[in-house]
């Protein structure tokens, strides 16, 4: 018994020693492993490193075409539910055949790779699963060490515990690098083939999957032959794994693949402007936009912008080599279809003359600052008569550009001929403050400007931009509704959710009727005025030109033109006086007008152009424009000569009501009477209604012989005539008829009114 107890005690001691030794060994092993494998430095799983990875900013045009991808990594996130099955199978075949069955680590591949490494005496073959590759790329360094591989395996297993296979595949395909600056399958598909990843064929999918083994070796833009060979290897694997039938495999091997970059890194003035606008409407910084995977859908029209870019690259469109230029084209909704801020290559951070330059507008400002407010606020009409003659306005004495003056002119004539004196006169009447307030509502900035009558002729201290001018004229094109021009329609985040969408809101600045009348005036500029070069467009355009000249010559030449659908403004000039001026004759009606004529001609080459339609409140009335109207607006009457009349538009309530008395059939004089003067001579008297008419006094004797005894003209009011060619005791009849000095009857005889009453007179005997 004692022996048993003694033996039992020894056994217990041995067991304690063994367990103690094991514990010490395990502890030592763990301590050694922690030293060797550096557990304290291992990463925790953080999938935000994958999901929130940098994504490029995608900029698209109005048709949804990608204009540019901007940012450090060209990546566009796409869900695997949008990809075809053969695309997923290509990556499984190439990178991880047992992806859908392992738990993050493929032991079969590990043992195979280890045996290959042992035989080679180095790390020569990888055994990483898709999950391990994703962990390595997003969490770990690229070094091939045992502790790094162990950490990779642990984190991959952890990843598989929290995410489904489809979710892991989506993260993987959107994270990996395909060479060429393309991250993720969507960017690679667009960058190499010009199509979306959802459209990939089996052969294209295999080529992309083959790149991942070594982008520097298999990227098709670097070595297409090697890339194609790797593609065939992946297709064979897909066939071997049963993902492709014999026929599908054969067809995929024969498919011709063309490389086409569908992700240009284009940058131009409108894209740069749109990025600034996107930042403003979202509150995101430029850096956040460039890395957050946002998509900015711009208003850029590829056809219009391409046409403008083509003209700007054509030296024949410009008057000289030193001429700079800018163009802005705006659509019906206020979206900027094209914006080019200068000639030559786009320069990052360079001057955008379309949006940022301040230039003297010349006569281009007149419709905005003078005539539009006169029509809208002060009851002017297209037929309002203005004085065109040299005048002094409190020390300011404007002169017409050609130093010619036309006397009394209608507002239409003043606009058509771009007369300066009438413009200043109207501004003086309506008031500078009122006019400036109106123009500001049309988007024209007057910050720091000195507000005087010279503004009517474009005499700004600093100036205006082409974008401001285009925005103002576009309000006229849409019937008096103003909207600030914009370049961004919609913005989405990396998940496709809309974070901004444009809801255009318009402010009515002019009535539809007055806007139509103003556009009618500006159409006369094209047909009969300074914008005649625009007739080459073959489109009914409304337009205005402007030219700014200093002591050295032409510095600014402008032209604005529009239809109901499209508004465009061109500026040409030199950046500074040091660069000289434009050649003589380079006015707004020359090169700028020619450029816009080509723009509109091309735009309407394959579409119907809108014909101007008068709104319900507009009436077309024939009016008298003869010198005899005396500065008043009269209706044309029955006797008004056709050559002295025009048809003019009037808004309801502003139309003239009466006919010019001059062009009417004369009526009989008033207060016709007779008396006997000293000596017994008859005195015929009457009241002349107009000094323009000729009053004919006729006398008939007792035998019925009628004689014209007097013709009186140029007098109004009381008129008398003493007939001294009578016989005492004779009996006579007198009557007075008004005769028109110009109008004739059909037989060529003068047009007369009805005669006055007949007065019978007996001449007394005097001794």
C-alpha positions in Angstrom: 0.0 0.0 0.0 2.8 2.4 0.9 4.6 1.4 -2.3 1.4 2.1 -4.3 1.0 5.5 -2.7 4.7 6.3 -3.2 4.4 5.3 -6.9 1.2 7.4 -7.2 3.0 10.4 -5.8 5.9 9.9 -8.2 3.4 9.7 -11.2 1.7 12.9 -10.1 5.0 14.6 -9.9 6.0 13.3 -13.4 2.7 14.5 -14.8 3.1 17.9 -13.3 6.6 18.1 -14.6 5.4 17.0 -18.1 2.5 19.5 -18.2 4.8 22.2 -16.8 7.3 21.5 -19.4 4.7 21.5 -22.1 3.3 24.7 -20.7 6.8 26.2 -20.7 7.4 24.9 -24.3 4.1 26.3 -25.6 4.7 29.6 -23.8 8.2 29.7 -25.2 6.9 28.8 -28.6 4.2 31.5 -28.4 6.8 34.0 -27.2 9.1 32.9 -30.0 6.3 33.0 -32.6 5.3 36.5 -31.4 8.8 37.5 -31.9 9.2 35.8 -35.3 5.7 36.6 -36.6 5.3 39.9 -34.9 1.7 39.4 -33.8 1.6 42.8 -32.1 2.1 44.4 -35.5 -0.6 42.5 -37.3 -3.5 44.5 -38.8 -7.1 44.3 -37.9 -9.5 43.6 -40.7 -10.8 47.0 -42.0 -12.9 46.7 -45.2 -13.3 50.4 -45.4 -9.8 50.3 -46.9 -11.4 48.5 -49.8 -14.9 49.8 -50.0 -13.8 53.4 -49.5 -10.7 53.2 -51.7 -10.0 56.3 -53.9 -12.2 56.5 -57.0 -11.7 58.8 -59.8 -14.0 61.7 -60.7 -16.0 60.8 -63.8 -17.1 63.7 -66.0 -19.8 63.0 -68.6 -21.3 65.0 -71.4 -25.0 65.7 -72.0 -25.4 62.4 -73.8 -23.9 60.3 -71.0 -20.5 59.8 -72.7 -17.4 59.9 -70.5 -15.5 63.0 -71.2 -12.8 62.5 -68.6 -11.7 60.6 -65.6 -9.8 62.8 -63.1 -7.9 61.9 -60.0 -5.1 59.6 -58.9 -6.7 56.3 -59.6 -9.1 55.7 -62.5 -11.7 53.5 -60.8 -15.4 53.2 -61.3 -17.3 50.9 -58.9 -19.6 48.3 -60.5 -21.7 45.6 -58.8 -21.1 42.0 -59.7 -24.8 41.6 -60.3 -24.3 43.7 -63.4 -21.5 41.4 -64.8 -22.1 38.5 -67.0 -21.4 35.0 -65.7 -18.5 34.3 -68.1 -16.7 37.4 -66.8 -16.8 36.2 -63.2 -15.7 32.7 -64.4 -12.7 34.1 -66.2 -11.3 35.6 -63.0 -12.1 32.4 -61.0 -10.4 30.3 -63.6 -7.3 32.5 -63.7 -6.9 33.4 -60.1 -8.7 31.0 -57.7 -10.4 27.9 -59.1 -11.8 26.8 -55.7 -12.9 30.3 -54.8 -16.5 29.3 -54.1 -15.5 26.3 -51.9 -12.6 27.3 -49.6 -12.9 29.5 -46.6 -10.3 32.1 -47.5 -7.2 29.8 -47.7 -6.8 27.0 -50.2 -4.7 24.3 -48.5 -4.4 22.3 -51.7 -2.7 25.2 -53.4 -0.6 26.0 -50.4 0.9 22.5 -50.3 1.5 22.6 -54.0 3.1 26.0 -53.9 5.2 25.0 -50.8 6.6 22.0 -52.6 7.5 24.1 -55.6 9.2 26.7 -53.3 11.2 23.9 -51.6 12.4 22.5 -54.9 13.4 26.0 -56.0 14.8 27.1 -52.7 12.9 30.4 -52.9 9.4 31.8 -53.1 8.6 31.1 -56.7 4.9 30.2 -56.8 2.0 32.0 -55.2 -0.9 30.2 -53.5 -3.0 33.2 -52.6 -6.7 33.0 -53.0 -8.8 35.9 -54.3 -9.5 36.8 -50.7 -5.8 36.7 -49.8 -4.9 38.8 -52.8 -7.5 41.4 -51.7 -6.1 41.5 -48.2 -2.6 41.7 -49.5 -3.4 44.6 -51.8 -5.5 46.6 -49.3 -3.9 45.8 -45.9 -0.4 44.5 -46.2 3.0 45.2 -47.8 4.1 43.3 -50.9 7.1 41.6 -49.2 7.1 37.7 -49.3 7.8 36.7 -45.7 6.4 33.9 -43.6 4.8 36.2 -41.1 3.2 38.4 -43.8 1.8 35.3 -45.5 0.4 34.0 -42.1 -1.2 37.4 -41.4 -2.6 37.4 -44.9 -4.2 34.0 -44.4 -5.7 34.9 -41.0 -7.2 38.2 -42.3 -8.5 36.4 -45.4 -10.3 33.8 -43.2 -11.7 36.7 -41.1 -12.9 38.4 -44.3 -14.7 35.3 -45.4 -16.5 35.1 -42.1 -18.1 38.5 -42.5 -18.8 38.7 -46.3 -20.4 36.5 -48.9 -18.4 35.2 -51.9 -20.3 37.6 -54.2 -19.4 40.6 -51.9 -15.7 39.6 -51.8 -15.7 39.1 -55.6 -17.2 42.6 -56.1 -14.6 44.2 -53.8 -11.8 42.3 -55.6 -12.8 43.2 -59.1 -13.2 46.9 -58.2 -10.0 47.1 -56.3 -7.3 45.3 -58.3 -5.0 47.1 -60.8 -5.2 46.3 -64.5 -2.3 48.4 -65.7 -2.6 51.5 -67.8 -3.7 53.5 -64.8 -7.0 51.6 -64.6 -8.2 50.3 -61.2 -11.1 48.0 -61.2 -12.9 46.1 -63.9 -15.2 48.9 -65.1 -12.3 51.3 -65.6 -10.2 48.6 -67.3 -13.1 47.6 -69.6 -13.7 51.3 -70.6 -10.0 52.0 -70.8 -9.0 49.0 -73.0 -12.1 48.3 -75.0 -14.3 51.4 -74.7 -17.2 49.4 -73.4 -18.8 48.9 -69.9 -17.8 45.8 -68.0 -21.3 44.4 -68.3 -20.8 44.2 -72.0 -17.5 42.2 -71.9 -17.3 39.1 -74.1 -15.7 35.9 -72.8 -12.5 36.7 -74.7 -12.4 40.2 -73.4 -13.0 39.0 -69.9 -10.2 36.4 -70.2 -7.8 39.1 -71.4 -8.6 41.3 -68.4 -8.3 38.3 -66.0 -5.0 37.4 -67.6 -3.5 40.9 -66.9 -3.7 40.4 -63.1 -0.8 37.9 -63.0 1.5 40.7 -64.0 0.1 44.0 -65.3 3.6 45.1 -66.4 3.9 42.1 -68.6 0.4 41.4 -69.8 -1.3 44.8 -70.1 -2.4 45.0 -73.8 -1.2 48.6 -74.4 2.3 47.5 -73.4 2.6 44.1 -75.2 -0.5 43.0 -77.0 1.1 39.7 -78.2 1.9 38.7 -74.6 -1.6 39.8 -73.5 -3.2 37.8 -76.2 -1.2 34.7 -75.3 -2.2 35.0 -71.7 -5.8 35.4 -72.8 -5.7 32.1 -74.6 -4.3 30.4 -71.4 -7.2 31.8 -69.4 -9.7 30.7 -72.0 -8.2 27.2 -71.9 -8.6 27.1 -68.1 -12.3 28.3 -68.4 -12.9 25.4 -70.9 -11.1 22.9 -68.6 -13.1 23.9 -65.6 -16.3 23.6 -67.6 -17.2 27.2 -67.9 -17.0 27.2 -71.7 -18.4 24.6 -74.1 -16.3 23.5 -77.0 -18.0 25.8 -79.4 -17.8 28.8 -77.0 -14.1 28.1 -76.4 -13.4 27.9 -80.1 -15.3 31.1 -80.8 -13.6 33.0 -78.0 -10.2 32.0 -79.2 -11.0 33.3 -82.7 -12.5 36.6 -81.5 -10.6 39.7 -82.7 -10.0 42.1 -79.9 -9.5 45.8 -80.6 -7.9 48.2 -78.1 -9.9 51.4 -77.7 -9.5 53.8 -74.8 -12.9 54.9 -73.7 -11.6 56.8 -70.7 -10.0 60.0 -72.0 -8.3 62.3 -69.6 -9.7 65.3 -71.5 -9.6 68.7 -69.8 -11.1 71.9 -71.3 -12.6 75.1 -70.1 -16.1 73.8 -69.7 -15.0 70.7 -67.7 -12.9 72.9 -65.4 -15.9 75.2 -65.0 -18.2 72.3 -64.3 -15.8 70.9 -61.6 -15.9 74.3 -59.8 -19.7 74.4 -60.1 -19.9 70.8 -58.7 -17.8 71.8 -55.8 -20.0 74.9 -55.2 -23.3 73.0 -55.3 -22.2 70.1 -53.2 -19.8 71.7 -50.7 -17.2 69.2 -51.6 -13.6 70.2 -52.1 -11.7 69.5 -55.3 -9.7 66.8 -53.6 -12.9 65.1 -52.3 -14.4 65.2 -55.8 -11.3 63.8 -57.3 -11.1 60.8 -55.0 -14.7 60.1 -53.9 -15.9 58.2 -57.0 -18.4 61.0 -58.0 -19.9 61.3 -61.4 -20.6 64.8 -62.8 -23.1 64.9 -65.6 -22.4 68.1 -67.5 -24.4 70.1 -70.0 -21.6 69.9 -72.7 -23.1 69.0 -76.1 -20.4 66.9 -77.9 -21.5 68.1 -81.4 -21.7 71.8 -80.5 -18.5 71.8 -78.5 -16.7 69.8 -81.2 -17.8 72.4 -83.8 -16.6 75.3 -81.7 -13.3 73.6 -81.0 -12.9 73.0 -84.7 -13.4 76.7 -85.5 -11.0 77.7 -82.8 -8.3 75.5 -84.3 -8.9 77.1 -87.7 -6.6 80.1 -88.0 -8.7 81.4 -90.9 -11.5 82.2 -88.5 -9.5 84.9 -86.8 -8.3 88.3 -88.1 -4.7 88.0 -86.9 -2.2 85.8 -85.0 -2.4 88.0 -81.9 -6.2 87.8 -81.7 -7.5 85.9 -78.7 -11.1 84.7 -78.5 -13.8 83.1 -76.4 -17.2 81.5 -77.2 -20.1 80.5 -75.0 -23.1 78.6 -76.3 -26.2 78.1 -74.2 -29.2 75.9 -74.7 -32.9 76.6 -74.2 -32.8 75.3 -70.6 -29.8 77.5 -69.6 -27.2 74.7 -69.8 -23.9 75.6 -71.3 -23.4 73.5 -74.4 -19.9 74.8 -75.2 -17.4 77.1 -73.6 -14.0 77.8 -75.0 -11.9 80.3 -73.2 -9.1 80.9 -75.6 -7.1 79.8 -78.6 -4.5 77.1 -78.4 -4.1 74.1 -76.0 -6.0 74.1 -72.7 -3.7 75.1 -69.8 -4.5 74.0 -66.3 -5.1 77.1 -64.3 -5.0 79.4 -67.3 -7.3 82.3 -68.0 -10.8 81.2 -69.1 -11.7 84.3 -71.1 -15.2 83.0 -71.6 -16.1 83.0 -67.9 -13.5 85.1 -66.1 -12.3 87.9 -68.5 -13.7 91.4 -68.1 -13.9 93.1 -71.5 -15.5 96.3 -72.8 -18.8 95.2 -74.5 -19.3 98.2 -76.9 -22.7 98.3 -78.4 -23.4 94.7 -77.4 -24.7 96.2 -74.1 -27.4 98.4 -75.7 -30.2 95.9 -75.8 -29.5 94.7 -72.3 -29.0 98.0 -70.5 -31.0 100.5 -72.7 -33.7 99.1 -75.0 -34.9 96.1 -73.0 -35.7 98.3 -69.9 -37.2 101.0 -72.1 -39.6 98.5 -73.6 -40.4 96.7 -70.4 -40.5 99.5 -67.8 -41.2 102.7 -69.7 -43.7 101.9 -72.5 -41.4 102.3 -75.4 -42.3 100.6 -78.6 -40.3 99.6 -81.7 -41.8 102.7 -83.4 -40.9 105.2 -80.7 -39.3 108.2 -82.4 -35.9 109.2 -81.2 -33.5 112.1 -82.1 -30.3 111.2 -83.8 -28.3 114.4 -83.9 -25.3 115.6 -82.0 -26.2 116.4 -78.4 -24.6 117.3 -75.2 -25.8 115.4 -72.1 -24.4 117.4 -69.2 -20.9 117.5 -70.6 -21.0 114.1 -72.3 -21.2 114.3 -76.1 -21.5 110.9 -77.8 -21.1 110.6 -81.5 -22.1 107.9 -83.9 -19.4 105.6 -85.1 -19.4 106.9 -88.7 -20.2 110.4 -87.6 -23.5 110.3 -89.7 -26.8 111.4 -88.2 -30.3 110.6 -89.4 -32.5 113.1 -87.6 -35.8 111.6 -86.4 -35.5 107.8 -86.3 -37.6 105.0 -84.8 -36.2 102.8 -82.1 -36.0 100.0 -84.6 -33.7 102.1 -86.8 -31.6 103.1 -83.8 -31.1 99.4 -83.0 -30.6 98.3 -86.5 -27.9 100.9 -87.3 -26.5 100.7 -83.8 -26.8 104.5 -83.4 -25.1 105.9 -80.3 -26.8 109.2 -79.7 -30.4 107.7 -79.4 -29.0 105.0 -77.0 -27.6 107.6 -74.7 -30.8 109.7 -75.0 -32.9 106.8 -73.9 -30.6 105.9 -71.0 -30.7 109.5 -69.9 -34.5 109.5 -70.0 -35.1 106.1 -68.2 -32.2 106.7 -65.7 -28.9 104.9 -65.2 -29.9 103.5 -61.8 -33.1 101.9 -63.2 -31.2 100.5 -66.3 -28.4 99.1 -64.2 -30.9 97.4 -61.9 -32.6 95.8 -64.8 -29.3 94.6 -66.4 -28.2 93.1 -63.0 -31.3 91.0 -63.0 -30.1 89.6 -66.4 -26.8 88.5 -64.7 -24.6 91.5 -65.7 -22.2 92.5 -63.0 -21.6 96.2 -62.2 -19.3 95.7 -59.2 -16.8 98.6 -59.0 -18.2 100.1 -62.2 -18.7 103.9 -62.5 -22.3 104.3 -63.4 -22.7 107.1 -66.0 -24.3 107.6 -69.4 -21.2 106.2 -71.1 -22.5 102.7 -70.0 -25.0 102.9 -72.9 -22.1 102.6 -75.3 -20.2 99.9 -73.4 -18.0 102.4 -71.5 -17.4 100.1 -68.6 -14.5 100.7 -66.1 -13.8 97.0 -66.0 -16.1 95.1 -68.3 -18.2 92.0 -68.7 -17.6 88.4 -69.6 -18.8 86.5 -72.6 -20.7 84.2 -70.2 -22.6 87.1 -68.7 -23.5 88.4 -72.1 -24.6 84.9 -73.3 -26.8 84.5 -70.2 -28.5 87.9 -70.7 -29.2 87.3 -74.4 -30.5 83.8 -73.7 -33.2 85.4 -71.6 -34.4 87.2 -74.7 -34.4 83.9 -76.6 -36.8 82.3 -74.1 -39.3 85.1 -74.0 -37.9 87.1 -71.1 -37.1 84.3 -68.7 -33.7 84.5 -67.1 -31.7 81.6 -65.6 -28.1 81.8 -64.6 -26.2 79.6 -67.0 -25.1 76.3 -65.6 -22.8 73.5 -66.5 -23.9 70.6 -64.2 -27.1 68.7 -64.5 -26.6 65.9 -62.0 -24.0 64.5 -59.6 -24.0 60.9 -58.2 -21.8 59.3 -55.6 -19.7 56.1 -55.9 -22.8 54.0 -55.3 -24.8 55.8 -58.0 -27.0 57.8 -55.6 -27.9 61.2 -56.7 -26.4 63.9 -54.5 -27.4 66.8 -56.7 -29.9 67.3 -59.5 -30.5 70.5 -61.3 -34.0 71.9 -61.0 -33.9 75.0 -63.3 -35.8 77.9 -61.9 -36.5 81.0 -64.1 -37.1 84.6 -63.3 -39.3 86.6 -65.6 -37.5 89.8 -66.4 -39.5 90.9 -69.4 -43.0 90.1 -70.6 -43.2 87.6 -73.5 -44.6 90.4 -75.7 -41.7 92.8 -75.0 -39.1 90.1 -75.4 -40.6 89.3 -78.8 -40.4 92.9 -79.9 -36.8 93.2 -78.7 -36.0 90.0 -80.7 -37.7 91.4 -83.7 -35.5 94.5 -83.4 -32.4 92.3 -83.2 -33.5 90.3 -86.3 -33.4 93.6 -88.2 -29.8 93.9 -87.2 -29.2 90.8 -89.2 -31.4 91.6 -92.2 -30.6 95.3 -92.5 -27.9 96.3 -90.0 -24.4 95.5 -88.7 -25.0 91.7 -88.5 -25.6 91.0 -92.1 -22.8 88.4 -92.2 -25.1 86.2 -90.1 -27.4 85.8 -93.1 -24.9 83.2 -94.3 -26.4 80.9 -91.6 -29.6 80.6 -93.5 -31.5 80.8 -90.2 -33.8 83.5 -88.9 -31.4 84.9 -86.2 -31.7 87.7 -83.8 -28.3 89.3 -83.1 -26.3 92.3 -82.0 -22.7 93.3 -82.6 -20.4 95.4 -80.6 -16.9 96.9 -81.0 -14.6 98.6 -78.6 -12.0 101.0 -80.0 -9.3 102.9 -78.2 -6.6 105.2 -79.4 -4.6 102.2 -80.6 -7.3 100.5 -82.6 -9.9 97.7 -82.1 -9.5 96.0 -78.8 -12.8 94.1 -78.5 -15.1 92.7 -81.2 -18.4 91.0 -80.1 -21.3 89.2 -81.7 -24.3 87.7 -79.9 -26.9 85.7 -81.9 -29.8 83.4 -81.0 -32.8 81.4 -82.0 -35.5 80.2 -79.6 -33.3 77.1 -78.9 -29.7 78.3 -79.0 -27.8 81.4 -77.8 -24.1 82.1 -78.6 -21.7 84.9 -77.9 -18.3 85.3 -79.4 -15.6 87.8 -78.2 -12.4 88.5 -80.1 -9.6 90.8 -79.0 -6.2 91.1 -77.6 -5.3 90.3 -74.0 -3.5 93.5 -73.4 -2.4 96.7 -75.1 1.2 95.3 -75.1 -0.1 92.7 -77.6 -1.4 95.3 -79.9 -4.9 95.6 -81.3 -7.0 93.8 -84.0 -6.5 94.8 -87.6 -8.7 97.7 -88.9 -12.1 96.4 -89.9 -12.1 93.6 -87.3 -15.5 94.7 -85.9 -18.2 92.6 -84.3 -20.0 92.3 -87.6 -16.9 90.7 -89.3 -15.0 87.7 -87.9 -17.2 87.1 -84.8 -20.4 87.2 -86.9 -18.8 84.9 -89.5 -18.0 82.4 -86.7 -21.5 82.4 -85.4 -23.0 82.1 -88.9 -21.0 78.9 -89.3 -22.0 77.6 -85.9 -25.8 78.1 -86.5 -25.5 76.8 -90.1 -23.9 73.6 -88.9 -26.3 73.2 -85.9 -29.3 73.4 -88.1 -27.9 71.5 -91.0 -29.9 68.4 -90.1 -32.7 69.8 -88.0 -35.6 72.2 -88.5 -35.0 75.7 -87.1 -37.7 77.4 -85.1 -39.6 80.2 -86.9 -40.3 83.2 -84.7 -43.9 83.2 -83.4 -45.6 86.2 -82.0 -47.3 85.7 -78.7 -51.1 86.4 -78.3 -50.5 89.9 -77.0 -48.7 91.1 -80.1 -50.3 92.9 -83.1 -48.7 93.7 -86.4 -49.8 97.2 -87.5 -49.0 99.3 -90.6 -47.8 102.7 -89.5 -46.8 106.0 -91.1 -43.0 106.6 -91.1 -43.0 109.7 -93.3 -41.3 112.9 -92.3 -44.7 114.5 -92.1 -45.4 112.4 -89.0 -43.4 115.0 -87.1 -42.0 112.6 -84.6 -45.3 111.0 -83.7 -46.5 107.5 -84.3 -49.5 107.3 -86.6 -51.5 104.5 -88.2 -51.2 104.3 -91.9 -54.4 105.5 -93.5 -56.2 105.0 -96.8 -54.2 107.7 -98.5 -50.8 107.1 -96.9 -48.4 106.2 -99.7 -47.2 102.7 -99.4 -43.5 103.8 -99.6 -44.1 105.8 -96.5 -45.4 103.0 -94.4 -44.0 99.9 -92.6 -45.5 97.0 -90.7 -44.5 97.1 -87.1 -45.1 95.0 -84.0 -46.9 96.5 -81.0 -47.7 95.0 -77.6 -51.3 95.4 -76.6 -51.9 98.9 -75.3 -49.0 100.6 -77.0 -50.3 100.7 -80.5 -51.1 104.1 -82.2 -54.7 105.0 -82.5 -55.0 107.8 -85.1 -54.1 108.4 -88.7 -51.6 111.1 -89.6 -53.8 114.0 -90.6 -51.4 114.9 -93.4 -52.1 111.7 -95.3 -55.8 112.0 -95.4 -58.3 113.5 -97.7 -58.6 117.2 -96.9 -61.9 118.3 -95.4 -63.6 121.6 -96.1 -62.3 124.6 -94.1 -64.2 125.8 -91.1 -66.0 129.1 -90.6 -66.3 130.0 -94.3 -67.9 133.4 -94.8 -67.9 136.6 -96.8 -68.0 140.3 -96.3 -67.7 143.5 -98.3 -64.6 145.5 -98.0 -64.1 149.2 -98.5 -64.5 149.8 -102.2 -67.2 147.2 -102.5 -64.8 144.2 -103.0 -65.9 140.8 -101.7 -63.8 139.4 -98.9 -63.8 135.5 -98.6 -62.6 134.2 -95.2 -62.3 130.8 -93.6 -60.3 128.9 -91.0 -57.4 126.8 -92.4 -57.1 123.4 -90.6 -53.5 122.7 -91.8 -50.8 124.8 -93.3 -49.9 121.7 -95.3 -53.0 121.9 -97.5 -53.6 124.2 -100.4 -56.8 126.1 -100.2 -58.3 126.9 -103.6 -60.9 129.7 -103.9 -63.1 129.4 -106.9 -65.6 132.0 -108.3 -68.6 131.5 -110.6 -70.1 134.4 -112.5 -73.8 134.8 -113.5 -73.2 133.1 -116.8 -71.9 129.9 -115.0 -68.2 130.5 -115.8 -66.0 129.2 -112.9 -62.6 130.7 -112.3 -59.8 129.8 -109.8 -59.1 133.1 -108.2 -56.6 132.2 -105.5 -54.5 129.4 -104.0 -53.4 129.8 -100.4 -50.9 127.5 -98.8 -48.6 127.4 -95.8 -51.1 129.1 -93.5 -53.2 127.9 -90.7 -55.9 129.5 -88.6 -57.9 132.6 -89.9 -57.4 133.3 -93.6 -59.0 135.9 -95.8 -58.9 136.9 -99.5 -60.2 140.1 -101.2 -61.4 139.6 -104.7 -60.7 142.9 -106.6 -61.4 141.4 -110.0 -65.1 141.8 -110.0 -67.7 144.1 -111.7 -69.8 146.4 -109.6 -73.4 145.2 -109.5 -72.2 141.7 -110.6 -73.6 138.5 -109.0 -71.0 135.9 -108.1 -70.8 132.5 -106.2 -67.7 131.5 -104.1 -66.6 128.3 -102.6 -63.3 127.1 -101.0 -61.8 123.6 -101.5 -58.8 122.1 -99.7 -56.3 120.4 -102.0 -53.6 117.9 -101.0 -50.1 119.0 -102.1 -49.0 115.4 -102.9 -51.9 113.0 -103.2 -53.5 112.5 -106.6 -56.6 111.0 -108.0 -56.5 108.1 -110.4 -56.6 110.5 -113.3 -53.6 112.4 -111.9 -55.5 115.4 -110.7 -54.9 116.6 -107.2 -56.9 115.0 -104.4 -59.4 117.5 -103.0 -61.7 117.5 -100.2 -65.4 118.4 -100.3 -65.9 122.0 -101.2 -67.2 124.5 -98.6 -70.7 125.9 -98.8 -71.4 128.1 -101.8 -71.6 131.8 -101.0 -73.6 134.1 -103.3 -72.4 137.7 -103.4 -73.8 140.8 -105.2 -71.1 143.4 -105.7 -72.5 146.8 -104.7 -72.1 150.0 -106.8 -69.7 152.5 -105.3 -69.1 156.0 -106.6 
